[in-house]
Amino acid sequence: MIGALGLLKRPAIVVDRHGMVLDVNEDAYSLFDGDLSIKGKRLFAADLQSRMRLDRLVNQIRLASSKAGRTTLQTVVTRRQGRPVVVDAFVQGLEGEDLFPAVGALLLLTDLNETLQVSQNSVMEIFGLTPSQARLGSLLVEGKTLKEISLDMKISPGTARNHLKAVFLRTGTRRQAELVSLLSRLR
């Protein structure tokens, strides 16, 4: 399970019902620093408030894993340098005990400082875009303005606008924010 998330470049940690770390993929390890790490088989935050949030999350995992059903929980770890890391916990209740008896929750980590990158080949294949149109869409997802994109791609602003219109048409979107939201799901 955690290996598959690694293939998708999703930082993930598997914890037992008591919050003890069972497995970590390489993408999660890449987020660890002085502010966020594993100490004594527990996810650790240097910031006191973040540590309290993680403790509260572990208590919620304990409670949720002792009941039937699935639960989704979320907390935020604050970092001194950079943006926070969002921790989403997907808790497996008692009915899944036969399948993964030791697993309490799957933690997916999202680094809000990470620049999203979208595969241009995927965008081309899914929406039938040209390489230039796919590159324009990918650069929009990275947070670049149309002016910056025209400079990066060495095209005129008018050509960039024409590419954008074509991308809107093929993706069924009408605004840049809507397009970025759609494409960012293709990571």
Secondary structure as the mmCIF struct_conf table of DSSP 4:
data_model
#
loop_
_struct_conf.conf_type_id
_struct_conf.id
_struct_conf.beg_label_comp_id
_struct_conf.beg_label_asym_id
_struct_conf.beg_label_seq_id
_struct_conf.end_label_comp_id
_struct_conf.end_label_asym_id
_struct_conf.end_label_seq_id
HELX_RH_AL_P HELX_RH_AL_P1 ILE A 2 LEU A 7
TURN_TY1_P TURN_TY1_P1 LEU A 8 LYS A 9
STRN STRN1 ALA A 12 VAL A 15
TURN_TY1_P TURN_TY1_P2 ARG A 17 HIS A 18
BEND BEND1 GLY A 19 GLY A 19
STRN STRN2 MET A 20 MET A 20
STRN STRN3 VAL A 21 VAL A 24
HELX_RH_AL_P HELX_RH_AL_P2 GLU A 26 TYR A 29
TURN_TY1_P TURN_TY1_P3 SER A 30 LEU A 31
BEND BEND2 ASP A 33 ASP A 35
STRN STRN4 LEU A 36 LYS A 39
TURN_TY1_P TURN_TY1_P4 GLY A 40 LYS A 41
STRN STRN5 ARG A 42 ALA A 45
BEND BEND3 ALA A 46 ASP A 47
HELX_RH_AL_P HELX_RH_AL_P3 LEU A 48 SER A 65
TURN_TY1_P TURN_TY1_P5 SER A 66 SER A 66
BEND BEND4 LYS A 67 GLY A 69
STRN STRN6 ARG A 70 VAL A 77
BEND BEND5 ARG A 80 GLY A 82
STRN STRN7 VAL A 85 GLN A 92
HELX_RH_3T_P HELX_RH_3T_P1 LEU A 94 GLY A 96
TURN_TY1_P TURN_TY1_P6 GLU A 97 LEU A 99
BEND BEND6 PHE A 100 PHE A 100
TURN_TY1_P TURN_TY1_P7 PRO A 101 ALA A 102
STRN STRN8 ALA A 105 ASP A 111
TURN_TY1_P TURN_TY1_P8 LEU A 112 ASN A 113
HELX_LH_PP_P HELX_LH_PP_P1 GLU A 114 LEU A 116
HELX_RH_AL_P HELX_RH_AL_P4 GLN A 120 PHE A 127
TURN_TY1_P TURN_TY1_P9 GLY A 128 GLY A 128
HELX_RH_AL_P HELX_RH_AL_P5 PRO A 131 VAL A 141
TURN_TY1_P TURN_TY1_P10 GLU A 142 GLY A 143
HELX_RH_AL_P HELX_RH_AL_P6 LEU A 146 MET A 153
TURN_TY1_P TURN_TY1_P11 LYS A 154 LYS A 154
HELX_RH_AL_P HELX_RH_AL_P7 PRO A 157 THR A 171
TURN_TY1_P TURN_TY1_P12 GLY A 172 GLY A 172
BEND BEND7 ARG A 175 ARG A 175
HELX_RH_AL_P HELX_RH_AL_P8 GLN A 176 SER A 184
TURN_TY1_P TURN_TY1_P13 ARG A 185 LEU A 186
#
